């Protein structure tokens, strides 16, 4: 599957038979590794019938069927036997870097998969012509969104909307998105952040390449094994012709490639799906439209990006190859849509893992860049954006997307709203419900077992330390209250017995604002006893219901039971030293 480029179809659509014949020619000449490629259209697990929704990465949409030159390049320069570099062997610099980084990441995380970056390049070639010949910005994001046809069942799979138009701008049916052409439902499962910017964007080649690699490596596949390699490719698009085409490019790229500047890659011409409406055909006018009322324009998958039919030509703008149309003006924005923001839930004191993101859309569903979007935190909450602000303005990027800064939960639990709206356009607004939940513990236990005993008017030798857990796991940052209670059945604060000291040195018998540390531990302040002897109770309670009651004793010291020394005046005379000294010498 692939979008329509601003180049007309020179040779028409390549049939499965032609593709297979070309693969056979490659195998007979300089691509011996392709000799086992099925050429009868009946590869195991393959089908030229569109797969049901969710059965392939791409929804089995059309793809480019151009084949590599029969004269394969040779390593290490990517030059054929004649010595000159072939244009088809050139890969755009950023795109090539993304493929190699995805291979490196997969080799580290899933070494048993043996993913070659050339396989990603082969799929990228047939899906999007290497991101439109490398038309990406410095971060690897496509200059314009790459969208496949509307998957409405007209000639291919019917996939009703799964992303509310967040990725493909279509809230009725899904469309494949980005340089590796993932349908939104597949991206929701396999999307990756390949460039470490905190975003998973199918229009970013780094994100898409890593996601494609993980998808191909699924189910424990070893791509150095031919059967697993074929299964992986067919999982992307269940067509024998697709398998043959990808394998031909895989072998071609394995023979050698070279780097070309971004935007200078060769764009493909031919693609599958002659049944695809708009390819070489003229749409039938809809008689239901009144001549006096111009119908709302809708995306036409048979048109190139400059609005011309695939069989026509386009006058290029300087520097853009004729494949781009002017950016919609900010005034064209018609609505905001959620751009994939998930549930906004965080524990007190944490940052929200999800970042609020929206897309600005025109009336026809196009992404609108350079629109100022205001994000505002509202409600009874102390949550703030990074930097401690409640509101921030962000300008949409080339894909019409605006992403708010990281949202940080405060210490107050409860729900609130993050509002996104277009400045100066009251109708364009999206509200996101958010929730800060308190950290909780369901159990408390002392870390020591020494009895807590103290003499009246003195200080307890031991400090109470407890450990909080939630379902057996350490519970950090949990709010704790400690109270000297009157009895096991009366949890009100006692007015006598042990106490803590306040900042002014006066007795305090209830402590609030305590929290467990990162290890779930909490050590209470020192305790003191007044003059009232007796047995007392300290009750410690956590947010979430964890409760521990500790016994404290205040008692006078027990009398010393050691007998006093015998009075020397009452000692027997016979035992005295003088008596011993007067013993008879004869004795």
C-alpha angles and dihedrals in degrees: 000000000000143000124260114266129210091259123090123241104265102181105023124237117327112232125223090254093053092047091050091048092051091049089051090053090052090050092050094049121031107338106074091160089070097058093102095053109122111248100179097076092245106097114161109275093005126126135171088209113098113262121240116263112290095016094106138028093245105033086247092279123165118290137187112276099190110135127215121258113281088236100075118208119249127224144289101024102029089241122136125230090281090063101238120112114251116233092225090059091060117103122193110255099239093042092050090048090052092052093049093047091050090051090050092049093049092046088056098043101032107019092165091066095067093203113189115210088224088070090058088048091051092051091043088054096054095038102047110350090257094311093316093314092314100311093163134126127242091279093051097256117139115255088229128020113266109220131179123214123295106273096224098138094258099134096336141035121328111224117172118215116292103168103043087244093297095135105018102030091235118113094182105050134008126252129194112257138208138001092310092041104229119178110233095250091055092045089053088063103033104028114132139189100233099167098044097240093129093251132102103212121170088203091062114089094212092052094042096046093051091046091050090050093052090046092052091047093052123125093030094291120176105209092198086070111081096220092052091045091054092047091051094051092045089051087062094052122355099225131111090216089054091051092050093048095049092047091051091054091044091057092043093053092044089061091060145301138193134210123255129184118273111274093024099090121120113263118220123236111194128064142173126258113065084179089064106116113245099024103122092337137098116234116243112248115251107237091200090075114092115230088227093057119057109222119238108266115248130195110272110207088200093062127082120235093270090058099254127124118263092249094053133076132246131213103236125228114233111278100002104083093238093278100106133075122209116278113262112254118250088247088065093067110122104173147351122239133193107263096208101299109164131202113323104219128139138161120247111281094018133107118246110253092212119071119211110246134173138180125223111225133192122224090266092051098258120144111253118214129200095035118144111231122190118211116197133182110218135176138052097316141110092217112128140178117255106292094038097273128137095209137036136171121224129183118226117248129228090288092053091252128141120186122194121224120265112295115225122205116226127211096275117093120216145079129298140159134249109205124202119192139160111250110249093010110091095182094059103080139130125189120207119199113221134184135200111202125199119246109247142193128199097193141039130189136176115248091214135043105206114129113255104231130157138173118241112277094013140100124266110248093217129059117215114246123183137184121218124209136179115208089340096309128109111274110209128185093019119155113242135191123198121196135177096225130201097234144335089273098038113061095182117118116273120237095211140034127044119010145171123238122247125217088272092052093250122131116275121186100181124055122192133173093051120144136189117245129239089280093050092252129133126183114198121221121264117290129220135197128225123211095278110103119208145089117298138180132232114197120199118193130183133204102269097039105282106153135183128177117201126195119229124190127202111189141150115254114270115252116265107256095194109119116243118249115275113262107253092217091064095051118119113264090227090062096052121111091238091058090052091048092054095057116131113269088228091061 
